[in-house]
């Protein structure tokens, strides 16, 4: 089950252990559990290759 790795207790919003990521594209939605290292920041990637950031 998706929520099994989530532990109850105090939540650290500054440096969470696990992030519940929700992505919606059109009529499709996806959910995943990721760490900060696994999360992709598309604006960071765009900056690295010389493209403008997306608002």
N, CA, C and O atoms as a GROMACS GRO file, in nm:
protein
  220
    1UNK      N    1   0.084  -0.118   0.000
    1UNK     CA    2   0.000   0.000   0.000
    1UNK      C    3   0.089   0.125   0.000
    1UNK      O    4   0.196   0.124   0.060
    2UNK      N    5   0.046   0.228  -0.065
    2UNK     CA    6   0.124   0.350  -0.081
    2UNK      C    7   0.162   0.416   0.052
    2UNK      O    8   0.271   0.470   0.065
    3UNK      N    9   0.073   0.410   0.149
    3UNK     CA   10   0.097   0.483   0.275
    3UNK      C   11   0.174   0.403   0.380
    3UNK      O   12   0.201   0.457   0.487
    4UNK      N   13   0.210   0.277   0.355
    4UNK     CA   14   0.280   0.197   0.454
    4UNK      C   15   0.411   0.260   0.503
    4UNK      O   16   0.438   0.255   0.623
    5UNK      N   17   0.494   0.321   0.415
    5UNK     CA   18   0.620   0.381   0.464
    5UNK      C   19   0.601   0.510   0.543
    5UNK      O   20   0.697   0.558   0.604
    6UNK      N   21   0.483   0.567   0.543
    6UNK     CA   22   0.459   0.693   0.614
    6UNK      C   23   0.437   0.664   0.762
    6UNK      O   24   0.349   0.585   0.798
    7UNK      N   25   0.517   0.727   0.846
    7UNK     CA   26   0.506   0.707   0.990
    7UNK      C   27   0.427   0.822   1.051
    7UNK      O   28   0.438   0.936   1.007
    8UNK      N   29   0.349   0.790   1.152
    8UNK     CA   30   0.273   0.893   1.221
    8UNK      C   31   0.364   0.964   1.320
    8UNK      O   32   0.464   0.907   1.364
    9UNK      N   33   0.332   1.087   1.353
    9UNK     CA   34   0.410   1.161   1.451
    9UNK      C   35   0.434   1.302   1.403
    9UNK      O   36   0.356   1.357   1.325
   10UNK      N   37   0.542   1.360   1.452
   10UNK     CA   38   0.576   1.498   1.418
   10UNK      C   39   0.620   1.506   1.272
   10UNK      O   40   0.697   1.423   1.224
   11UNK      N   41   0.570   1.608   1.201
   11UNK     CA   42   0.601   1.627   1.059
   11UNK      C   43   0.699   1.742   1.045
   11UNK      O   44   0.678   1.850   1.100
   12UNK      N   45   0.808   1.719   0.971
   12UNK     CA   46   0.907   1.824   0.944
   12UNK      C   47   0.880   1.877   0.804
   12UNK      O   48   0.914   1.812   0.705
   13UNK      N   49   0.821   1.996   0.794
   13UNK     CA   50   0.788   2.054   0.664
   13UNK      C   51   0.909   2.114   0.595
   13UNK      O   52   0.904   2.138   0.474
   14UNK      N   53   1.017   2.141   0.667
   14UNK     CA   54   1.138   2.199   0.608
   14UNK      C   55   1.224   2.092   0.541
   14UNK      O   56   1.275   2.114   0.431
   15UNK      N   57   1.240   1.976   0.606
   15UNK     CA   58   1.322   1.867   0.552
   15UNK      C   59   1.251   1.733   0.575
   15UNK      O   60   1.291   1.657   0.663
   16UNK      N   61   1.148   1.705   0.498
   16UNK     CA   62   1.073   1.582   0.520
   16UNK      C   63   1.154   1.459   0.476
   16UNK      O   64   1.236   1.467   0.386
   17UNK      N   65   1.128   1.346   0.543
   17UNK     CA   66   1.191   1.220   0.504
   17UNK      C   67   1.130   1.168   0.374
   17UNK      O   68   1.202   1.122   0.285
   18UNK      N   69   0.998   1.178   0.364
   18UNK     CA   70   0.926   1.129   0.247
   18UNK      C   71   0.825   1.235   0.203
   18UNK      O   72   0.762   1.301   0.287
   19UNK      N   73   0.810   1.252   0.072
   19UNK     CA   74   0.717   1.348   0.015
   19UNK      C   75   0.612   1.270  -0.064
   19UNK      O   76   0.646   1.184  -0.145
   20UNK      N   77   0.485   1.301  -0.041
   20UNK     CA   78   0.378   1.246  -0.124
   20UNK      C   79   0.362   1.342  -0.241
   20UNK      O   80   0.317   1.455  -0.225
   21UNK      N   81   0.400   1.295  -0.360
   21UNK     CA   82   0.398   1.380  -0.479
   21UNK      C   83   0.276   1.346  -0.563
   21UNK      O   84   0.252   1.230  -0.596
   22UNK      N   85   0.200   1.448  -0.598
   22UNK     CA   86   0.080   1.430  -0.680
   22UNK      C   87   0.102   1.508  -0.809
   22UNK      O   88   0.132   1.628  -0.806
   23UNK      N   89   0.088   1.441  -0.923
   23UNK     CA   90   0.101   1.508  -1.052
   23UNK      C   91  -0.028   1.485  -1.131
   23UNK      O   92  -0.077   1.372  -1.141
   24UNK      N   93  -0.082   1.593  -1.186
   24UNK     CA   94  -0.204   1.584  -1.265
   24UNK      C   95  -0.176   1.639  -1.404
   24UNK      O   96  -0.131   1.752  -1.420
   25UNK      N   97  -0.202   1.557  -1.503
   25UNK     CA   98  -0.183   1.597  -1.643
   25UNK      C   99  -0.313   1.564  -1.716
   25UNK      O  100  -0.343   1.447  -1.742
   26UNK      N  101  -0.387   1.668  -1.747
   26UNK     CA  102  -0.516   1.647  -1.813
   26UNK      C  103  -0.610   1.570  -1.722
   26UNK      O  104  -0.635   1.612  -1.609
   27UNK      N  105  -0.661   1.458  -1.770
   27UNK     CA  106  -0.753   1.377  -1.690
   27UNK      C  107  -0.683   1.265  -1.614
   27UNK      O  108  -0.748   1.179  -1.555
   28UNK      N  109  -0.549   1.264  -1.616
   28UNK     CA  110  -0.472   1.161  -1.548
   28UNK      C  111  -0.407   1.217  -1.422
   28UNK      O  112  -0.366   1.333  -1.418
   29UNK      N  113  -0.398   1.134  -1.319
   29UNK     CA  114  -0.332   1.174  -1.195
   29UNK      C  115  -0.239   1.061  -1.152
   29UNK      O  116  -0.270   0.943  -1.168
   30UNK      N  117  -0.124   1.100  -1.096
   30UNK     CA  118  -0.029   1.002  -1.046
   30UNK      C  119   0.016   1.040  -0.908
   30UNK      O  120   0.031   1.159  -0.877
   31UNK      N  121   0.039   0.941  -0.823
   31UNK     CA  122   0.084   0.962  -0.687
   31UNK      C  123   0.212   0.882  -0.666
   31UNK      O  124   0.222   0.769  -0.713
   32UNK      N  125   0.308   0.939  -0.596
   32UNK     CA  126   0.429   0.865  -0.565
   32UNK      C  127   0.488   0.914  -0.434
   32UNK      O  128   0.461   1.026  -0.390
   33UNK      N  129   0.569   0.829  -0.372
   33UNK     CA  130   0.643   0.865  -0.252
   33UNK      C  131   0.788   0.882  -0.293
   33UNK      O  132   0.848   0.790  -0.348
   34UNK      N  133   0.845   1.000  -0.268
   34UNK     CA  134   0.983   1.028  -0.307
   34UNK      C  135   1.056   1.096  -0.193
   34UNK      O  136   0.995   1.152  -0.101
   35UNK      N  137   1.189   1.091  -0.200
   35UNK     CA  138   1.272   1.166  -0.107
   35UNK      C  139   1.310   1.298  -0.174
   35UNK      O  140   1.283   1.316  -0.293
   36UNK      N  141   1.371   1.389  -0.100
   36UNK     CA  142   1.412   1.517  -0.157
   36UNK      C  143   1.510   1.495  -0.273
   36UNK      O  144   1.506   1.568  -0.373
   37UNK      N  145   1.598   1.394  -0.261
   37UNK     CA  146   1.696   1.366  -0.366
   37UNK      C  147   1.633   1.310  -0.493
   37UNK      O  148   1.686   1.329  -0.602
   38UNK      N  149   1.520   1.244  -0.479
   38UNK     CA  150   1.452   1.184  -0.594
   38UNK      C  151   1.360   1.280  -0.667
   38UNK      O  152   1.319   1.254  -0.780
   39UNK      N  153   1.328   1.390  -0.604
   39UNK     CA  154   1.236   1.487  -0.663
   39UNK      C  155   1.305   1.565  -0.775
   39UNK      O  156   1.418   1.612  -0.756
   40UNK      N  157   1.241   1.579  -0.888
   40UNK     CA  158   1.296   1.652  -1.003
   40UNK      C  159   1.239   1.793  -1.006
   40UNK      O  160   1.117   1.811  -1.012
   41UNK      N  161   1.327   1.892  -1.004
   41UNK     CA  162   1.286   2.032  -1.014
   41UNK      C  163   1.308   2.074  -1.160
   41UNK      O  164   1.421   2.099  -1.202
   42UNK      N  165   1.199   2.082  -1.236
   42UNK     CA  166   1.210   2.110  -1.378
   42UNK      C  167   1.272   2.247  -1.405
   42UNK      O  168   1.342   2.264  -1.505
   43UNK      N  169   1.248   2.345  -1.318
   43UNK     CA  170   1.309   2.476  -1.337
   43UNK      C  171   1.460   2.471  -1.317
   43UNK      O  172   1.534   2.543  -1.384
   44UNK      N  173   1.506   2.388  -1.227
   44UNK     CA  174   1.651   2.372  -1.208
   44UNK      C  175   1.714   2.310  -1.332
   44UNK      O  176   1.821   2.352  -1.375
   45UNK      N  177   1.648   2.212  -1.390
   45UNK     CA  178   1.698   2.148  -1.512
   45UNK      C  179   1.698   2.250  -1.627
   45UNK      O  180   1.796   2.256  -1.702
   46UNK      N  181   1.592   2.328  -1.641
   46UNK     CA  182   1.585   2.428  -1.748
   46UNK      C  183   1.698   2.530  -1.732
   46UNK      O  184   1.759   2.570  -1.832
   47UNK      N  185   1.727   2.573  -1.609
   47UNK     CA  186   1.835   2.668  -1.585
   47UNK      C  187   1.970   2.609  -1.623
   47UNK      O  188   2.054   2.678  -1.681
   48UNK      N  189   1.990   2.481  -1.591
   48UNK     CA  190   2.117   2.416  -1.623
   48UNK      C  191   2.143   2.409  -1.774
   48UNK      O  192   2.258   2.414  -1.817
   49UNK      N  193   2.036   2.396  -1.854
   49UNK     CA  194   2.056   2.386  -1.999
   49UNK      C  195   2.032   2.519  -2.071
   49UNK      O  196   2.030   2.524  -2.194
   50UNK      N  197   2.015   2.627  -1.993
   50UNK     CA  198   2.009   2.759  -2.052
   50UNK      C  199   1.871   2.805  -2.097
   50UNK      O  200   1.861   2.898  -2.176
   51UNK      N  201   1.766   2.742  -2.049
   51UNK     CA  202   1.630   2.782  -2.084
   51UNK      C  203   1.569   2.866  -1.973
   51UNK      O  204   1.615   2.862  -1.858
   52UNK      N  205   1.467   2.942  -2.006
   52UNK     CA  206   1.398   3.026  -1.908
   52UNK      C  207   1.319   2.940  -1.811
   52UNK      O  208   1.272   2.832  -1.846
   53UNK      N  209   1.305   2.989  -1.690
   53UNK     CA  210   1.227   2.920  -1.589
   53UNK      C  211   1.078   2.932  -1.619
   53UNK      O  212   1.035   3.030  -1.680
   54UNK      N  213   1.001   2.834  -1.577
   54UNK     CA  214   0.856   2.834  -1.592
   54UNK      C  215   0.796   2.889  -1.463
   54UNK      O  216   0.839   2.850  -1.354
   55UNK      N  217   0.699   2.977  -1.474
   55UNK     CA  218   0.635   3.032  -1.353
   55UNK      C  219   0.540   2.935  -1.292
   55UNK      O  220   0.478   2.966  -1.191
   0.00000   0.00000   0.00000
